Amino acid sequence: MPRFCNKTFKRRKFGSNKDSSASKDLKKEQEKPANSSENFCEIIDIPLFSSVLKQHVLCVKCKKQGIDIKFGRQIQDTKVYEVNTRLAYAMRSVGKGEAAAKLFCGVMNLPHPPKRFYESLHALNNATEKVAKVSMALAAAETLSFNNGNSNVPVAIDSTWQKRGHTSLNGVVTAVSVDTGKVVDAEILSRKCSCHFNGNLHSDECSANYFGNSGGMEVEGALRIFNRSEVLHNLRYTQYLGDGDSKAYKAVLKSKPYKDVNIEKLECVGHVEKRMGTRLKALKLKLKGKKLEDKKSLGGRNRLTDAEIDK
């Protein structure tokens, strides 16, 4: 049986005149004036809010009780409601689509997503593309200014795919200025074709712009980026920073995008360290248990350890 000690405790007093720190902070927040310039969204019960307006709001002109308001803010110069576009934007930001939007709205007890869900996606895609082009143009101008007007600049070429391996339908190749660290160009490649075509004739709305294997996307993207650099940004990428085993550099060098101007290959220190570390660990495993000329093994204390390789 548990035992209870017969100790007396002081009774804590509540309702003191002195305000706690939490209550002081709450009062400060309540005393702050509302900033009308802030623009944010909230989820509210529209039928309940409408009924309150009809019962307690008077019309300024006719002085009659009850007012009927249509809720929803439209995007300027369009008939698209902002909330629908934001829903599509939110789903794409977390890598989801229309099916996830239906599930989200169902769980949150919200109205069904709009039927024109993919139209909002197209509008977002067009807006994003415009902003990206402006951003990359500004980055290219900054790179040119950083080099005092010299159009020969170094760039880092890298690529990424939607899925691992060589089965991805989509990939992206980017060119990043070595001097500023900003993206100056990007090429999106897609093998996905949903149009019905006869033979090799694709429709104008076909999303596919590459018809090779996924592994060759980096080569094709690098070629496109180098071939349009002078026309697009008045820049020549004369130094190529990329993977040590990159096939893209060889393809760019062979295509001669700037005629007689040579393109120098820069080695990425990170990739060199990675390859060297992998080979040293393989050598250490191969010579495990064998003695060297000094009659000691390659690994062990004060020898070649994994910790030393990773430094």
Backbone bond lengths (Angstrom), bond angles and torsions (degrees), N, CA, C in turn:
res aa  C-N    CA-C-N  psi(-1)  N-CA   C-N-CA  omega(-1)  CA-C   N-CA-C  phi
1 M - - - 1.467 - - 1.515 109.56 -
2 P 1.302 118.29 135.88 1.464 119.53 178.49 1.512 110.89 -71.73
3 R 1.290 115.51 143.23 1.452 121.73 179.47 1.515 110.22 -105.85
4 F 1.299 115.57 143.76 1.461 121.11 -179.78 1.523 107.95 -115.91
5 C 1.295 115.69 128.96 1.465 119.36 179.02 1.521 110.04 -76.37
6 N 1.265 116.66 145.08 1.460 122.93 -175.62 1.532 109.64 -90.37
7 K 1.339 115.76 63.24 1.469 120.06 179.95 1.523 109.39 -104.04
8 T 1.296 114.05 149.56 1.465 119.40 177.64 1.520 108.82 -101.84
9 F 1.315 115.24 142.94 1.472 120.86 -179.53 1.523 108.28 -123.22
10 K 1.309 113.92 147.95 1.461 119.22 177.22 1.512 109.27 -72.90
11 R 1.299 114.41 135.64 1.462 119.03 179.38 1.528 109.17 -76.90
12 R 1.326 114.35 129.41 1.459 119.24 -179.70 1.518 110.06 -76.68
13 K 1.304 114.99 135.40 1.463 120.24 -178.87 1.519 110.13 -94.49
14 F 1.322 114.66 134.28 1.464 120.91 177.47 1.528 108.72 -114.48
15 G 1.330 113.35 163.04 1.454 117.99 177.51 1.515 112.54 80.03
16 S 1.310 116.30 30.07 1.464 119.84 179.62 1.512 110.38 -69.45
17 N 1.334 114.94 155.19 1.461 119.69 177.82 1.524 111.74 -69.77
18 K 1.347 115.48 -24.33 1.457 119.20 -179.35 1.529 109.33 -78.53
19 D 1.327 115.15 129.73 1.460 119.73 179.82 1.521 109.86 -81.94
20 S 1.327 115.88 143.31 1.457 120.43 175.71 1.519 109.84 -75.15
21 S 1.322 115.93 167.74 1.474 120.16 -179.85 1.521 110.81 -64.16
22 A 1.346 115.77 -35.12 1.463 119.03 179.82 1.530 111.15 -66.08
23 S 1.336 116.24 -42.06 1.467 119.05 -179.67 1.523 110.95 -68.63
24 K 1.336 116.68 -34.39 1.466 119.68 176.93 1.524 110.91 -63.97
25 D 1.347 116.24 -42.65 1.465 119.58 178.63 1.522 110.97 -64.01
26 L 1.346 116.15 -37.72 1.453 120.08 179.27 1.519 111.07 -65.23
27 K 1.349 116.67 -40.73 1.454 120.30 178.63 1.522 111.54 -64.91
28 K 1.341 115.28 -39.03 1.463 119.03 178.98 1.513 111.15 -62.62
29 E 1.364 116.40 -41.25 1.455 120.43 179.03 1.525 111.17 -65.25
30 Q 1.363 116.27 -37.18 1.459 119.28 -179.78 1.512 111.75 -71.84
31 E 1.331 117.03 -30.29 1.453 120.58 -178.79 1.520 112.78 -79.37
32 K 1.341 116.80 -16.09 1.454 119.32 -179.28 1.520 109.65 -67.20
33 P 1.323 118.69 137.10 1.467 120.47 178.08 1.516 111.05 -70.40
34 A 1.291 116.58 143.79 1.464 121.12 179.45 1.514 109.77 -69.15
35 N 1.316 116.26 132.56 1.454 121.51 -179.81 1.524 108.51 -90.75
36 S 1.326 115.93 106.22 1.464 120.10 -176.44 1.514 112.46 -70.80
37 S 1.348 117.67 -16.18 1.453 120.23 -178.09 1.529 111.69 -78.86
38 E 1.336 116.84 -15.93 1.452 119.20 179.17 1.524 109.69 -73.26
39 N 1.312 115.04 133.49 1.459 120.49 -176.21 1.524 108.51 -121.08
40 F 1.317 117.26 107.40 1.448 120.74 -178.24 1.522 109.52 -136.48
41 C 1.323 115.36 167.53 1.465 121.25 -178.05 1.528 109.59 -116.39
42 E 1.337 115.27 146.72 1.453 121.74 176.20 1.518 108.89 -136.05
43 I 1.322 116.20 150.52 1.464 121.60 175.34 1.524 108.40 -91.67
44 I 1.331 116.69 119.41 1.454 121.18 -179.19 1.521 109.54 -127.89
45 D 1.326 115.39 163.58 1.464 122.21 177.14 1.526 107.49 -85.57
46 I 1.332 116.34 101.65 1.467 120.93 -174.21 1.532 112.50 -63.12
47 P 1.338 120.07 -46.97 1.477 118.61 179.30 1.523 112.64 -59.26
48 L 1.329 117.24 -41.46 1.459 120.20 179.17 1.525 110.84 -65.28
49 F 1.316 116.95 -42.92 1.456 121.06 -179.70 1.532 110.81 -65.34
50 S 1.334 116.64 -39.17 1.468 120.12 179.41 1.524 111.25 -65.83
51 S 1.338 116.27 -39.54 1.464 119.32 179.56 1.526 111.44 -65.49
52 V 1.310 117.32 -36.05 1.472 121.09 177.46 1.520 110.27 -65.55
53 L 1.318 117.30 -42.03 1.462 120.92 178.82 1.526 111.29 -63.26
54 K 1.330 116.95 -42.02 1.462 120.65 -178.24 1.527 112.06 -67.04
55 Q 1.320 117.25 -29.77 1.455 120.69 -176.64 1.531 113.27 -87.52
56 H 1.313 117.79 -31.55 1.461 119.46 -169.15 1.534 114.83 -121.66
57 V 1.308 118.79 -0.70 1.462 120.49 -178.12 1.518 109.21 -108.81
58 L 1.319 116.03 134.38 1.465 122.76 178.46 1.519 109.79 -104.01
59 C 1.326 115.45 144.31 1.452 120.97 176.28 1.531 109.24 -73.58
60 V 1.294 118.19 134.41 1.467 122.68 -177.27 1.522 111.05 -67.23
61 K 1.326 117.37 -36.57 1.453 120.93 -175.10 1.535 112.12 -82.15
62 C 1.322 115.80 -54.82 1.467 118.54 -174.50 1.529 113.51 -94.52
63 K 1.297 118.21 -6.62 1.465 123.75 178.73 1.521 113.35 61.52
64 K 1.328 115.97 20.52 1.460 119.46 178.45 1.521 109.80 -90.30
65 Q 1.313 113.18 146.34 1.453 118.00 179.84 1.526 110.22 -80.95
66 G 1.297 114.03 142.07 1.463 119.02 -179.99 1.512 111.88 103.19
67 I 1.279 117.37 128.74 1.457 122.56 -179.61 1.515 108.46 -142.21
68 D 1.298 115.67 138.56 1.468 121.65 -178.66 1.527 108.58 -114.28
69 I 1.314 115.68 119.14 1.465 121.01 -176.41 1.516 109.06 -122.00
70 K 1.313 115.79 135.51 1.458 121.23 173.87 1.531 107.91 -90.70
71 F 1.307 114.95 122.14 1.458 119.61 -177.70 1.525 110.37 -91.12
72 G 1.316 114.78 151.58 1.462 120.20 178.45 1.502 111.08 124.46
73 R 1.322 116.02 124.80 1.460 121.22 -179.23 1.516 109.13 -101.82
74 Q 1.322 115.54 126.58 1.456 120.51 -179.54 1.521 110.51 -91.16
75 I 1.337 114.78 148.62 1.459 119.84 175.61 1.520 108.51 -70.15
76 Q 1.315 116.31 142.57 1.464 121.77 -174.75 1.528 111.52 -56.67
77 D 1.316 115.30 135.32 1.467 124.23 177.62 1.537 112.80 63.78
78 T 1.313 117.88 20.01 1.464 121.46 177.41 1.517 109.36 -137.86
79 K 1.313 115.46 170.43 1.459 121.84 175.02 1.529 111.24 -104.82
80 V 1.296 115.83 15.07 1.464 121.78 -177.64 1.525 109.35 -93.26
81 Y 1.324 115.86 131.72 1.456 120.10 177.91 1.531 110.16 -80.26
82 E 1.307 115.01 139.77 1.458 120.91 -175.31 1.523 112.37 -62.12
83 V 1.329 117.18 -38.07 1.462 120.46 -177.04 1.530 111.02 -63.66
84 N 1.339 117.55 -34.75 1.460 120.43 178.37 1.522 111.10 -68.22
85 T 1.333 115.74 -40.91 1.462 119.82 178.17 1.518 111.07 -66.68
86 R 1.337 116.37 -38.85 1.463 119.58 179.24 1.528 111.54 -66.78
87 L 1.330 117.03 -34.05 1.461 120.30 177.01 1.531 110.19 -63.65
88 A 1.327 116.65 -46.27 1.470 120.27 178.26 1.525 110.94 -63.60
89 Y 1.334 115.86 -40.22 1.473 120.70 179.33 1.524 111.06 -64.22
90 A 1.326 116.67 -41.47 1.465 120.69 -179.93 1.528 110.79 -65.48
91 M 1.328 117.20 -41.84 1.461 119.85 179.98 1.528 111.56 -64.96
92 R 1.315 117.07 -41.52 1.465 119.76 179.88 1.525 111.60 -70.31
93 S 1.331 116.58 -29.36 1.468 120.32 -179.90 1.518 111.74 -67.20
94 V 1.333 117.16 -28.08 1.467 120.90 178.49 1.522 111.35 -103.14
95 G 1.335 116.35 13.24 1.455 120.52 175.93 1.507 115.12 76.96
96 K 1.337 118.00 25.93 1.462 121.50 -178.91 1.526 110.53 -119.03
97 G 1.343 114.91 172.55 1.452 119.94 -177.86 1.513 113.16 -129.79
98 E 1.323 115.88 -147.76 1.465 121.48 -174.05 1.524 111.66 -66.89
99 A 1.337 117.65 -38.27 1.469 120.47 -179.05 1.530 110.90 -62.34
100 A 1.333 116.61 -41.49 1.465 120.41 178.18 1.525 110.67 -67.93
101 A 1.339 116.81 -34.13 1.459 120.04 177.91 1.530 111.12 -64.66
102 K 1.323 117.22 -39.73 1.478 120.92 177.37 1.523 110.84 -63.84
103 L 1.336 116.23 -42.43 1.457 120.02 179.46 1.524 111.07 -64.76
104 F 1.325 116.63 -43.15 1.463 121.17 179.81 1.525 111.15 -61.60
105 C 1.328 116.41 -47.46 1.467 120.13 -179.50 1.525 111.45 -64.59
106 G 1.330 116.77 -35.04 1.459 119.37 178.52 1.517 112.10 -66.96
107 V 1.331 116.96 -43.27 1.463 120.55 179.85 1.521 111.18 -67.35
108 M 1.336 117.50 -38.27 1.458 122.03 -178.70 1.525 112.78 -83.41
109 N 1.352 117.14 1.65 1.464 121.89 -179.27 1.532 110.97 58.20
110 L 1.302 115.19 43.03 1.460 122.20 178.18 1.524 109.29 -104.37
111 P 1.322 117.70 163.48 1.469 119.94 176.99 1.521 111.22 -60.09
112 H 1.311 115.57 158.20 1.455 122.21 179.99 1.535 109.60 -61.36
113 P 1.332 118.89 143.04 1.477 120.58 177.71 1.520 111.19 -57.49
114 P 1.301 118.02 152.82 1.469 120.40 -178.16 1.522 111.62 -63.78
115 K 1.319 115.93 150.30 1.464 120.30 179.12 1.518 111.36 -67.15
116 R 1.333 116.04 -26.72 1.471 120.23 179.88 1.530 110.87 -91.31
117 F 1.311 115.83 45.34 1.466 120.72 -177.43 1.527 110.74 -62.31
118 Y 1.322 116.32 -44.86 1.467 119.94 -176.62 1.525 111.84 -73.66
119 E 1.320 117.94 -21.67 1.463 119.29 173.68 1.528 110.32 -66.62
120 S 1.332 116.32 -36.70 1.461 120.03 175.60 1.525 110.94 -65.65
121 L 1.325 116.24 -35.94 1.464 119.91 177.55 1.515 111.43 -64.63
122 H 1.325 116.82 -40.50 1.470 120.31 177.84 1.523 110.61 -63.98
123 A 1.326 116.55 -41.15 1.468 119.98 178.49 1.528 111.10 -63.97
124 L 1.334 116.17 -41.46 1.460 120.25 177.27 1.522 111.28 -64.91
125 N 1.324 116.16 -39.01 1.463 120.15 179.78 1.523 110.85 -63.47
126 N 1.330 116.62 -43.12 1.464 120.12 179.32 1.525 111.65 -64.90
127 A 1.345 116.01 -41.70 1.463 119.58 179.55 1.527 110.99 -66.54
128 T 1.328 116.46 -41.61 1.461 120.42 179.08 1.519 111.61 -63.68
129 E 1.321 115.97 -39.56 1.463 120.20 179.49 1.529 111.29 -64.23
130 K 1.334 116.37 -41.14 1.466 119.64 178.69 1.532 111.24 -63.67
131 V 1.328 116.37 -44.88 1.468 120.45 -179.86 1.526 110.35 -64.53
132 A 1.335 117.14 -39.77 1.469 120.93 -179.80 1.523 111.23 -64.07
133 K 1.328 117.38 -40.99 1.468 120.63 179.29 1.527 111.49 -64.21
134 V 1.319 115.87 -42.10 1.469 119.49 178.33 1.525 110.53 -65.22
135 S 1.329 116.29 -43.07 1.459 121.03 -179.49 1.528 111.32 -62.50
136 M 1.336 117.57 -43.54 1.464 120.67 -179.73 1.530 111.84 -70.22
137 A 1.344 116.60 -33.20 1.467 119.34 176.26 1.530 110.69 -65.15
138 L 1.335 116.80 -40.72 1.464 120.59 177.12 1.530 111.28 -65.88
139 A 1.335 116.26 -38.46 1.461 120.61 178.26 1.527 111.09 -65.64
140 A 1.328 116.91 -38.31 1.463 120.52 177.91 1.532 111.14 -66.91
141 A 1.329 115.80 -41.14 1.478 119.36 177.49 1.529 111.06 -63.71
142 E 1.328 116.50 -38.57 1.466 120.39 177.75 1.527 111.09 -65.70
143 T 1.327 116.68 -38.34 1.460 120.92 178.17 1.527 110.77 -64.88
144 L 1.334 116.34 -41.88 1.466 120.70 177.93 1.522 110.89 -63.63
145 S 1.314 117.03 -41.15 1.463 121.28 178.19 1.522 111.44 -66.66
146 F 1.331 116.75 -37.07 1.467 121.32 179.75 1.526 110.94 -63.03
147 N 1.342 116.29 -32.86 1.468 121.50 -179.95 1.525 112.42 -93.93
148 N 1.349 116.09 19.64 1.474 121.78 176.91 1.529 112.77 56.23
149 G 1.324 115.88 39.62 1.455 120.66 176.46 1.514 114.80 85.54
150 N 1.333 117.60 -1.67 1.463 120.67 178.33 1.522 109.03 -77.68
151 S 1.329 116.53 120.68 1.461 120.88 -174.79 1.525 113.16 -78.78
152 N 1.321 118.63 -10.11 1.469 121.63 177.63 1.527 109.21 -85.20
153 V 1.324 116.12 107.53 1.469 120.21 -173.90 1.526 110.33 -128.59
154 P 1.338 117.13 154.24 1.472 120.67 175.62 1.522 111.06 -89.65
155 V 1.327 116.48 143.04 1.465 121.44 177.94 1.524 109.39 -134.85
156 A 1.315 114.97 154.24 1.462 122.52 174.21 1.519 108.09 -105.30
157 I 1.314 116.04 124.15 1.466 121.83 -179.87 1.523 109.01 -103.91
158 D 1.309 115.53 127.26 1.460 120.38 178.48 1.516 109.07 -145.64
159 S 1.313 115.27 160.48 1.464 119.82 -177.40 1.516 110.17 -138.83
160 T 1.311 114.82 158.74 1.457 121.49 176.94 1.520 108.34 -146.08
161 W 1.335 114.64 154.57 1.453 120.64 -178.50 1.515 110.59 -123.04
162 Q 1.326 115.57 158.58 1.463 120.44 179.42 1.527 110.94 -67.89
163 K 1.332 117.15 -33.48 1.454 122.56 179.00 1.519 109.51 -128.81
164 R 1.317 115.21 158.07 1.454 120.16 175.78 1.529 110.38 -72.98
165 G 1.318 114.82 158.64 1.454 118.96 179.25 1.514 111.66 84.07
166 H 1.311 115.01 -163.73 1.470 120.49 -177.05 1.525 111.20 -114.20
167 T 1.329 116.46 38.17 1.466 120.76 179.22 1.519 112.06 -118.95
168 S 1.326 117.12 3.60 1.464 120.13 -176.73 1.522 110.81 -71.18
169 L 1.322 115.26 141.78 1.465 120.61 177.49 1.518 112.02 -86.94
170 N 1.334 117.78 -17.54 1.456 121.45 -176.31 1.525 110.88 -129.94
171 G 1.317 115.99 144.26 1.453 121.65 178.14 1.520 110.62 -151.70
172 V 1.324 116.50 159.62 1.460 122.17 -178.98 1.525 108.98 -133.33
173 V 1.317 116.47 133.82 1.461 122.73 175.25 1.525 107.60 -116.99
174 T 1.330 117.24 130.77 1.461 121.71 -176.88 1.523 110.52 -122.30
175 A 1.328 115.03 150.69 1.459 122.81 173.04 1.525 107.45 -118.14
176 V 1.322 116.19 117.05 1.464 122.13 -177.11 1.515 108.76 -112.68
177 S 1.316 116.17 131.34 1.463 120.77 177.77 1.521 110.02 -65.10
178 V 1.333 117.06 127.41 1.463 121.32 178.51 1.523 110.38 -68.41
179 D 1.333 117.33 -30.90 1.464 121.65 -176.59 1.518 112.65 -75.63
180 T 1.336 117.05 -42.48 1.467 120.34 -175.16 1.520 113.39 -105.39
181 G 1.326 117.56 -18.85 1.460 120.54 -177.88 1.514 113.84 75.10
182 K 1.340 117.72 17.86 1.460 121.71 -178.86 1.526 110.65 -110.95
183 V 1.327 115.30 150.24 1.460 121.02 -179.21 1.527 109.64 -74.15
184 V 1.324 116.55 124.56 1.461 121.28 179.65 1.524 111.94 -104.16
185 D 1.325 117.22 -17.67 1.467 119.70 178.00 1.527 109.24 -163.23
186 A 1.303 115.20 155.19 1.466 121.19 178.93 1.517 108.75 -151.59
187 E 1.306 115.20 145.67 1.465 121.23 178.44 1.520 108.74 -129.19
188 I 1.336 115.55 122.19 1.465 121.58 178.21 1.525 108.56 -98.91
189 L 1.307 116.16 125.60 1.462 121.32 -179.24 1.528 109.91 -117.25
190 S 1.324 115.28 138.63 1.460 120.60 -178.17 1.527 110.22 -139.03
191 R 1.323 115.18 136.34 1.464 121.33 175.89 1.524 111.56 -102.67
192 K 1.335 116.06 -0.18 1.456 119.60 -175.57 1.525 110.47 -78.21
193 C 1.317 115.47 123.36 1.462 121.46 179.83 1.530 108.21 -127.18
194 S 1.325 116.22 118.26 1.462 121.19 -179.90 1.525 112.10 -112.53
195 C 1.327 117.05 6.02 1.468 119.18 -178.65 1.533 109.71 -88.66
196 H 1.312 115.15 155.70 1.461 121.08 177.84 1.525 107.72 -95.90
197 F 1.316 115.38 115.99 1.458 118.95 -175.25 1.525 110.08 -131.24
198 N 1.304 113.99 160.33 1.464 121.04 177.36 1.526 108.40 -106.50
199 G 1.303 116.17 119.33 1.453 119.85 -178.85 1.522 110.52 71.33
200 N 1.315 117.32 -124.24 1.466 123.31 -179.10 1.514 112.45 -108.31
201 L 1.330 117.38 15.23 1.459 120.83 -177.98 1.528 109.18 -91.47
202 H 1.325 116.43 115.28 1.457 122.07 179.38 1.527 109.21 -102.33
203 S 1.311 115.85 154.37 1.458 120.33 177.63 1.522 110.14 -75.39
204 D 1.326 116.02 161.74 1.469 120.66 -179.16 1.520 111.96 -65.86
205 E 1.340 117.56 -24.63 1.458 121.64 -178.86 1.529 112.94 -91.48
206 C 1.314 117.53 7.11 1.461 121.13 -179.62 1.525 109.68 -66.47
207 S 1.335 116.63 132.75 1.460 121.30 -177.71 1.522 112.86 -81.13
208 A 1.326 117.64 -12.95 1.464 120.88 -178.79 1.527 110.14 -75.45
209 N 1.327 116.63 127.77 1.466 121.38 175.98 1.525 111.99 -127.90
210 Y 1.345 115.29 11.78 1.463 120.70 179.29 1.523 107.37 -150.02
211 F 1.326 117.08 136.43 1.459 120.36 -172.68 1.526 112.30 -127.59
212 G 1.325 117.48 20.22 1.455 120.93 174.78 1.510 110.95 -99.02
213 N 1.338 116.54 -163.17 1.459 119.97 177.23 1.524 110.06 -83.57
214 S 1.320 116.50 164.35 1.463 121.21 -175.65 1.522 112.06 -64.81
215 G 1.340 117.21 -33.09 1.455 120.17 -179.48 1.514 113.44 -65.23
216 G 1.331 116.98 -23.67 1.463 120.34 -178.94 1.515 114.14 -89.95
217 M 1.343 117.24 3.36 1.466 119.68 -179.18 1.524 112.24 -64.45
218 E 1.336 116.96 -38.23 1.464 119.54 -179.20 1.523 111.01 -64.02
219 V 1.319 117.11 -40.09 1.469 121.24 178.59 1.525 110.60 -63.85
220 E 1.332 116.23 -48.49 1.465 120.45 -178.45 1.525 111.48 -65.09
221 G 1.329 116.85 -42.21 1.456 120.03 179.69 1.515 112.35 -64.52
222 A 1.326 117.81 -41.33 1.468 121.26 178.61 1.526 110.55 -64.03
223 L 1.329 117.16 -40.62 1.471 120.04 178.48 1.526 111.41 -61.57
224 R 1.315 117.06 -43.51 1.467 120.71 -179.80 1.526 111.04 -64.99
225 I 1.323 116.70 -41.11 1.469 120.92 -178.54 1.520 110.81 -65.41
226 F 1.335 117.70 -43.63 1.464 120.91 -179.15 1.520 111.77 -70.03
227 N 1.323 117.36 -38.09 1.464 120.59 -176.63 1.521 113.45 -69.60
228 R 1.324 118.24 -21.38 1.471 119.57 -178.30 1.524 112.87 -109.78
229 S 1.316 119.08 4.27 1.469 121.33 -173.58 1.526 112.49 -64.05
230 E 1.331 117.32 -39.60 1.467 119.80 -178.53 1.525 111.20 -69.70
231 V 1.321 116.59 -41.81 1.472 119.95 -179.56 1.517 111.06 -72.09
232 L 1.322 116.79 -38.54 1.465 121.06 -174.20 1.526 112.60 -78.56
233 H 1.323 117.83 -46.06 1.469 121.01 -173.22 1.527 114.37 -126.82
234 N 1.351 116.69 1.54 1.468 120.23 -176.06 1.533 110.68 58.61
235 L 1.335 115.72 38.48 1.460 121.99 179.04 1.521 109.86 -125.20
236 R 1.335 114.44 151.36 1.462 121.00 173.54 1.523 107.64 -122.79
237 Y 1.314 115.43 122.34 1.455 120.32 -178.27 1.530 108.31 -86.52
238 T 1.319 116.37 88.04 1.462 121.34 -173.17 1.526 113.06 -89.85
239 Q 1.333 117.59 -5.67 1.454 121.72 175.52 1.522 108.85 -130.37
240 Y 1.337 115.33 126.36 1.463 122.55 -173.05 1.517 108.45 -111.27
241 L 1.333 116.01 114.82 1.459 121.59 175.76 1.518 108.44 -105.44
242 G 1.316 116.35 117.36 1.456 119.61 -177.12 1.508 111.59 -158.67
243 D 1.340 115.81 -167.44 1.460 121.13 178.53 1.524 109.78 -64.61
244 G 1.324 115.10 149.32 1.458 119.23 179.87 1.513 113.42 -64.58
245 D 1.342 116.55 -31.77 1.461 120.66 -178.92 1.521 111.54 -103.66
246 S 1.327 116.28 24.28 1.453 120.39 -175.78 1.526 111.46 -70.21
247 K 1.346 115.56 127.18 1.456 120.50 175.31 1.522 111.22 -79.50
248 A 1.330 115.28 -18.16 1.462 119.31 -177.30 1.531 111.20 -64.36
249 Y 1.319 116.99 -39.50 1.476 119.80 -179.54 1.524 110.88 -61.37
250 K 1.332 117.11 -43.75 1.461 120.38 179.27 1.520 111.09 -62.31
251 A 1.338 116.00 -39.34 1.463 119.72 179.68 1.528 111.15 -67.34
252 V 1.340 116.60 -41.00 1.468 120.56 178.76 1.518 110.40 -65.77
253 L 1.329 116.27 -42.71 1.465 121.02 179.65 1.522 111.27 -61.99
254 K 1.329 116.02 -38.29 1.461 120.71 -179.91 1.522 112.34 -71.26
255 S 1.321 117.32 -33.31 1.472 120.60 -177.49 1.523 113.24 -75.37
256 K 1.333 117.97 -20.00 1.475 123.57 179.75 1.537 111.40 50.00
257 P 1.324 118.09 67.64 1.474 120.24 -177.59 1.522 113.31 -66.79
258 Y 1.351 117.52 -23.33 1.466 121.24 -178.85 1.525 111.07 -116.02
259 K 1.330 115.62 29.33 1.469 123.59 177.87 1.527 111.40 57.95
260 D 1.330 117.69 -106.55 1.464 120.58 -173.58 1.525 113.58 -88.47
261 V 1.320 118.29 -1.62 1.464 121.35 -179.65 1.534 109.27 -80.04
262 N 1.330 116.10 124.20 1.457 121.02 -177.36 1.535 110.57 -79.43
263 I 1.327 116.32 147.11 1.462 122.53 177.99 1.527 107.95 -111.49
264 E 1.311 116.15 117.25 1.464 122.04 -176.24 1.522 110.30 -86.64
265 K 1.324 115.87 142.39 1.461 121.69 178.44 1.524 109.76 -94.93
266 L 1.339 116.01 124.09 1.455 122.18 175.83 1.524 108.52 -104.88
267 E 1.314 116.35 136.48 1.455 120.60 -179.04 1.526 110.33 -92.30
268 C 1.302 116.37 134.95 1.464 122.13 176.55 1.525 108.81 -80.47
269 V 1.311 116.88 123.48 1.465 121.43 -177.68 1.528 110.48 -60.67
270 G 1.309 116.65 -39.21 1.455 120.70 -178.79 1.521 112.08 -61.24
271 H 1.349 117.09 -42.83 1.456 120.10 179.71 1.523 111.29 -69.52
272 V 1.340 117.27 -36.51 1.463 120.60 177.80 1.526 110.10 -63.79
273 E 1.335 116.51 -44.66 1.466 120.44 178.43 1.528 111.08 -61.38
274 K 1.316 116.64 -41.37 1.463 120.95 -178.68 1.524 111.08 -63.87
275 R 1.340 116.87 -46.80 1.461 120.31 -178.97 1.526 111.09 -66.50
276 M 1.339 116.60 -41.53 1.458 119.88 179.29 1.524 111.00 -64.65
277 G 1.329 116.87 -42.23 1.455 120.40 178.74 1.519 112.20 -62.37
278 T 1.331 116.37 -40.48 1.467 120.28 179.30 1.518 110.96 -63.31
279 R 1.334 116.68 -42.10 1.468 120.35 -179.25 1.528 111.99 -70.49
280 L 1.329 117.46 -36.63 1.464 120.07 178.15 1.535 111.15 -66.13
281 K 1.330 116.55 -39.98 1.467 119.43 177.76 1.524 111.20 -66.68
282 A 1.332 116.74 -36.15 1.468 120.04 177.55 1.529 110.42 -67.24
283 L 1.330 116.91 -40.32 1.460 120.99 178.12 1.522 111.26 -65.68
284 K 1.313 116.75 -40.56 1.462 121.10 178.70 1.527 111.12 -62.92
285 L 1.330 116.47 -39.90 1.462 120.35 178.34 1.526 111.50 -69.45
286 K 1.324 116.56 -35.60 1.460 121.53 -179.85 1.528 111.77 -67.65
287 L 1.338 116.65 -37.90 1.467 121.43 -177.45 1.525 112.66 -96.12
288 K 1.314 117.06 16.30 1.458 120.49 -179.11 1.537 110.40 -63.49
289 G 1.355 116.32 127.32 1.464 121.28 179.73 1.512 114.29 87.00
290 K 1.331 118.13 -8.36 1.462 121.76 179.93 1.526 110.16 -94.94
291 K 1.325 115.58 147.45 1.453 121.59 179.49 1.524 110.50 -96.11
292 L 1.332 114.86 141.31 1.458 120.54 177.07 1.525 110.02 -90.70
293 E 1.329 117.45 -169.89 1.461 121.12 -178.15 1.522 112.59 -63.25
294 D 1.336 116.99 -29.62 1.468 120.10 178.03 1.524 112.33 -86.10
295 K 1.350 115.39 12.30 1.464 122.89 177.72 1.539 112.62 62.71
296 K 1.305 115.98 28.45 1.457 122.19 175.71 1.521 109.00 -126.96
297 S 1.307 115.01 155.60 1.463 118.88 179.14 1.531 110.11 -77.88
298 L 1.325 114.85 163.21 1.467 119.42 -179.03 1.523 111.61 -68.15
299 G 1.329 116.86 -39.00 1.452 120.99 179.59 1.500 112.13 -97.12
300 G 1.323 115.59 -177.67 1.454 120.63 178.86 1.513 112.02 110.99
301 R 1.333 115.18 -173.85 1.459 121.01 -176.84 1.527 110.61 -65.95
302 N 1.329 114.57 135.32 1.467 122.46 -178.09 1.523 112.49 58.92
303 R 1.316 116.57 23.40 1.466 122.46 177.02 1.533 108.53 -123.07
304 L 1.310 116.83 -157.80 1.465 121.32 -179.72 1.525 109.36 -81.17
305 T 1.323 115.96 104.87 1.461 121.77 178.84 1.538 110.20 -110.82
306 D 1.318 115.59 166.90 1.467 119.81 178.02 1.529 111.16 -62.46
307 A 1.343 115.70 -34.54 1.469 119.22 179.11 1.522 110.96 -65.03
308 E 1.339 116.81 -38.08 1.465 120.15 178.65 1.531 111.02 -69.93
309 I 1.320 115.62 -36.47 1.465 119.00 178.80 1.521 110.83 -66.41
310 D 1.335 117.16 -38.33 1.470 121.12 -176.60 1.519 113.07 -75.82
311 K 1.318 119.14 -12.07 1.474 120.40 -178.97 1.517 112.42 -65.70
